[in-house]
Amino acid sequence: MDVLSKVRQAIDRRGLLAGGGTVVVGVSGGPDSLCLLHVLNRLREVYRIELHVAHLDHRIRGLESQEDAAFVARLAGEWGLPATVEARDVPQLARESKLAIEEAARQARYSFLAQVALAVGAKRIAVGHNADDQTETIVMHWLRGAGLAGLRGMLPQADLGGMRLEAAWPDRPPLHLRLIRPLLETPRAEIEAYCREHSLKPRFDRSNLDTTYYRNRLRHELIPYLESYNPNIREVVRRSAQVIGADYSLLQAELERVWPVVVSSESGAAIAFDLERWRGLPTSQQRSTLREAVHRLRRSLRNINWIHIENALSALRAKPAGTQVTLPQGLMLSIGYHDFTVADEGYVPQVDWPLLFVESLSVAVPGVTELPDSGWCLEAAIIEQGEFGRAHLDNPNPWQAFLDYESTGLGLVLRQRRSGDRFQPLGLGGHEKSLHTFMIDVKIPRSLRGFVPIVASPRHIVWVAGWRVDERAKITAETERVLHLAFRLVDSEQEGHFVFDFFRKL
């Protein structure tokens, strides 16, 4: 089958040009892109498309790259095609972004093509990756330890918005552009033969011979060596990638099915999983959900290290609540009692609790004490003996406490926990317990323990808010006055002045 027929078959089978319209063609001046432009130009009427040529000078090869740009501009003019030719300083981008030169070039190239497409109203961008490029990509991904997503190789068409171009285009808008690869099933030898047949004279890029570049070493050294074991190794690799791609699609469908089952909450800052349900997944889905969580929170990350996922997997299967596991780019996995969270290191979960984000506050008694940056306040009221019933014995609200006012004394503060804190939890007959151990025993999540409000007198803790009153502050038969403390949302009309309404009903 000749190249034109092979490309038409690929376009029709994949629907690469369905609906026509303008197509931006990335043209470097080499044989692949020159062949692609020539074939698409011959097929313009068949698919009702218009072509716009785009060329980027990466400023890596000095005068040669300038001559490439001039060649592409001249060729587009001779063929009557509109063209956009620009230059970007890729070496500078690599230095500033701390990227390998190849990755910086990739980001610069695709962000440029996307900007051209947006400017000319195109929905598709065509590039000249061929079948041998595909083989090299798959082998390269395998050597780097890629999972199934990487072992699929390049796709015939992909969403450009998911290609992670943050270094080259940090403020890019959401993109709805399709990247298409019509030559992906055509070997390099057939492309070069096509150029000779049609008297196309592509530019020669000397950097393609430089084996200091990783891909060039694969092309010129490793793959020819593998061919000495199997002359058909290129086709074998590509067939394997097609099988893996089909399996990957099935697994992705399964991931989409189980995701809402095991994810209990999700935001741009954190993803929380139901621990028991997650542990019930097969190992494959456990790995895929962890990778997906990292991907959703770090979309600029191209490669997720295998060891990060395996460490997380081992911890989630066997480690206790409170365990944390480091993930890529500042992410941390934190195991709770019933769930686990993937979020930034130091992330504080959003809960319907009053949390204290300052070291300490004086408590207004009676009065209202607002908790900074939390939306909550603490209301305090003193109830005389004759006004107080026995409702405190059936207290249904963990965020209110009834205390012996004479025992609590003056100078109450609202504070965060401190190293060495101890108190006498109500119900233990006056026995002391470290606050650290108590918080573990009652299963307060590790990430929240430092923010639980502690009400303390100058002598001792009187209330671990939300969990336990101190034995020394409890109401007894001798209690003459009761201190009632209650947390409420500052802007909640429903709960407003709950404390005082409560007493009117007693």
C-alpha positions, 0 to 999 in steps of 0.5 A: 500500500502506498503512503497516500492510501495508508494515510487515508486509511488511518484517517478514515479508521480513526476519524482524524479529519471528520467534519473538515475545517482548518488544520494546523500542520506542524512542519519542521522541514524534515522528511516526516513533516514535509511528507505529511504536509504534501499528503494533506495538501493532496487530500484537502478536497477529499476531507474539506480541510484548509491547511495552516503551516506552523514552524517553530525555531527552537534556537538550539542549532543557530544558523541552521535552525534559522535556515529551516524556518526560512525554508518552511516559510518559502515552501508554504508560499510556493504551495499557496498555504498560510504560515506562522513562523516564530522562534522561542528560546528553548535553552533559556526555558530549560534553564528557567524551568529546570527541564531537560532540553528535550522536555523544554522543546516539547512544551515550547513546540506544543504550546506554540502550535496550540496558540497558532490553532487558537489564533486561526480558529483551527480545531486540529493540529497535525504532526508528523510522528511516524511508525518508527517514532512510535517504536522508539517512544514505547521502548523509551517509556519501557526503559523508564519504568512506565505503566500501561499508559506509557506503554501504549505509546503515542495515540493517533489522536489526543486532547492537547489540553492534557499534554501538560505544558505549564512551563512553556504556557503557565497561564494557558486557557483550557484547550479543546484541540485535537492533536492528530498523527496521520503518519503514525502507522507509516515507517520512516523508510516509506516516508523517505521514499515518498519524498524522493518520489515527489521530488521533495527536498527536506532539510537535514537536522544534524542534531538527529545524529547526536547520541547524547540525546536519549531518543537518538541513542535508542534510534541509532544504537539500541533498536538496531541491536534488538533487530539483531535478535528479531528483525521484526522488533519494531512491528512486534513492539507496535503490536504489543502497544496496540494490545496494551492500549486496548487493555488500558482503555478497559481498565480506565473504564473500570477506574471511572466506575470505582472512583465515585465508590471509593472517593468520599470527597474531592476538591482541588486541594485534597482527595479523600478515600474510604479506607475499607472500600479502597482495601476491597479493590483488586491490586490493579485498581488500588494502584490506578486510584492512587495514580489518578489521585496524584494526577488530578492534584498535580496535572503538570506531573508527566511521570509518577514514580513507581516507588511512590505508589508502591510505598503508599500501597504497602502503608495503606495495607498494613500501617496504622492510622496516623501514618504518612507517606510522601508522594511526588511534588509535595503531596502527602498521603495521610492514613486516618481511622476510616479514610485516607487523604492525598493532599499537600503536606500540612493540609488541614481537612475541611470538617464541620468542627470549630478549629483553633488556628491561633495558639491561644485566646482569652475566653470572655465569661460571660460573653462571646469569643470568636475563633479567627479564620474558622467561622465559629465562636465560643459563647459562655454563660453563667447559670445560677443554681435555681435556673439550672435543670438536669438537661446537662446529664443528657447533653446531645451536643459534643460542642457544648459543656456544662462545668462547675463555675467555681472549679473552673475559676477565672482566667479561662483560655482557649488554646491549642494542645501543648507538649506534655499536656495531661488531664483527667478525662471524665469517667476515669475516676480522677486518673490522669491521661496524656492528651496525646494518648487520649486523642489517639484513643478517641480517633481524632485524625492526626492532621486535626489534633493540633487544632482541636480547641482546648479550654484551660484554667490557670491550673489545668485543662477543663474541657477537650472541646468536642470530646471530654470534660475534665473530672475536676470541672464536672458538676456535682451536688455541691455546684452552685453556679454552672458555666455553660460553654457552647460553640456555634457558627457565627453566621448561622441564623439557625444556630444563632444564640443557641446557648441562650435559647437553650436556657429559656427552654429549661 
